């Protein structure tokens, strides 16, 4: 069960909006949710698991797995900067 306690609406799959104070039953599956703000949306990836699945071994204080950075040439870095999202005007 997902309940929106915040001010911003949450966009569910199928373009349905979950407004403040409303509830929605989520399926047992991966579900992308989008918190809708003024000029952008923030993705929240949710995985609802069945109670029969084994408990996760993760611990809240556990650090994220460190993966070595992929070496990039100066040209590849430039392409990533040019392809990145535009910042809103201040």
Secondary structure, DSSP 8 states (H G I E B T S, - for coil): -EE--SSS-EE-TTS-EE-TT-EE---SSEEEEEEE-SS-EEEEEEE---TTS------TT------------HHHHHHHHHHS------
